[in-house]
Amino acid sequence: MTEADIDAVAAVRVRGWQAAYRGLMPQAYLDAMSVAADAERRRSWFGRRPPEVSDLVAERDGEIVGWISVGPARDPGLTPEPTAAPAAERPAGEVYALYLSPGVIGTGVGRSLLAAGTARPRASGFRTLYLWVLRDNARARRFYERAGFVPDGAEEAYEVGGSSVPEVRYWRPLGPGPR
């Protein structure tokens, strides 16, 4: 991803939320999402993101149709293995975001993007990768489970448009080679 991709990534993210989270979040919140506002937030963040964060895009016919963001786990207490004692040498990694244009869901773009995004933390020495997914998003949970992620028992909710939206945390070990 380059700075020139920010507007397209914002459109993918907003349209992805509006399609994937319909019925899972307040519709008024989804309807009010703005590509321009999301692009502005992303532009502000892009220039100051840590170097260990990777943002990758997927293109089809010259158009950005997917985006993944990965980096060190935001929870500093996470260990490379959920059952391990204090964190080892390298912290765990995390998939911060993975969004697709609604028209490419189910075409393999998400699998390819997740594979490319997973390679970055593996190459950096991370042994485990975490992510959060909406508890009631059955499609996304199946997708991640097919990719080898399993729930680790952690759950938390955040407020979206005045409603509490529960998420569950998933994890997956990262082996030394491509998966």
N, C-alpha and C positions, 0 to 999 in steps of 0.2 A: 504494500500500500504506500502510495506517495501522498503528499499534501494535495495534489491535483485530484485525487480520488475521493476526497472527503465528502463532496456533495453527493456523489453516487453511493457511497457507503451509507450516508445518512438516509437516503431514499430506501436502500435495501433494509436498513434497520427499522425504520418507521413502518414501511409496508409489511415487513416480516412480523413485527409486533401486532399490527392490526389484523393480520391473517391468522397467525398462530395463537394469539391470546384471546380471540373472540370467544366469549362465553366463560373465560377464565379470569378476566379483569373487567372492571366497569367499562361499558361501551362508550360512555361519555368521555372517559379518559383517553381511550384509544382513538376516538373520533377527533379529539382535540390535539393529538400529536402533530407536530409541525416538522417537516423535513428541514426547513430553513433554520429553525431553532436548534434542532439536533445537530445540524452541520456546524453551526456556530460553536456549540459546546465541544464538539469533536475537534474543531480547528484550534480552539484554545488549549485543549488537552494534548493534541498531537505534537506540538512543538516542545512540550515539557515532559513528555512521557519518559520513564526510565529506559536506558538502552537495552535492558534485558526483556522488555516487552516487545513482542512481535505482532504486527498486524498484517494479515495476508488477505488478498482478494482473489475471487474466482471470476474469470471472464468467460463469456460465451458470445461469439460473434462480435467481439470488441466492446461488449457491454458488461459492466460489473454486475454480477448476479449473486454474489455471496461474499461474506466477510467473517473472518475469525480473528480474535485477539487472545493471545496467550502470554503468560509470564509467570513470575514467582507467585506462589499462593499468597493471597492477601491476609490470611490468618497466620500469623507468625508461629502459632503453637502447633500447626499441622506437622506431622512427622512424615518421613518418606514412606512409611508403612503405617496404616491406621492403628495397628496393634503394637507398634514399637514404642519404646520408652522415649526419652527426650530426643529432639530433632538431631539427625545425623549431620554430616558435613554439608550437604547441599539441601536447601529447603525443598519442599514439594513445589510443583508447578500447578498452574490453574488455567483452565479455559475460562476467560472472562466473558466472552460473547461468541456466538456463532449464529448468524442470521443469513437467510436465503431469500431471494425474490420468490414470492409465492409460486410463480410459474415453473420454477426448476425443482421444487420439492419432489422427491421421489425419483430423480433422474441420475443420481450418483454424484452430483455436485457437492452435496454436504459431506459424503464419505470422503471424497477427494480432498476437500478443504480441511476436514478433521485430521486426515492422515498427514497433510502438509503441516498443519498447525501442531500436531503431536511431535513431529520430527524436531521442531525447534527446541522444546524443553529437553527432549532426550539428548540432543547434541550438546546442550548446556550442562549435562550431567544430572538432571533431575531423574529420580527413580520412580516418582509417583506423580500422577496428574489428577487434580480434583476439578469439579465443576458443580454449579448449582443449577437446578432445573425446577420449574413449577411442578409442585406435587401432582396436580391434576392434569398436566400436559402429557397424556398417554402416548401420543405420537413421538414426542421428543424423548421420553423415557425409553421407549422401544428402540429408537435410533441409537441412543447412547449405550444401552445394554447390548445391542448387536455389535457395538464397537469395543466391547469388553469392560465397560464401566459398570460398577455395582454400587447400590446405595450403602453408605457407611453408618446409617442410623441418625445422622445429624439432620435436624429440621429447624427452620426458622421462618418467620413471616416478616414481610415488610409491607408498608402501607402504600397503596396505589389508588389514587383518586378517592380516598376516604374508605377504602376496603382493605382488609388484611388478606394478603396473598401468600399462602404457604409455599416454601421451597424445600426441596430435599437435596442433600449433598451426595454426590457420586464420586467414586475414585477408581483409578485403574493403575496398576503397576506399569512402568515403562521399562521394557527390556532394552538390551544394548542394540538391537537391530530394528529395522522397519517392522511394523506390525500391520 
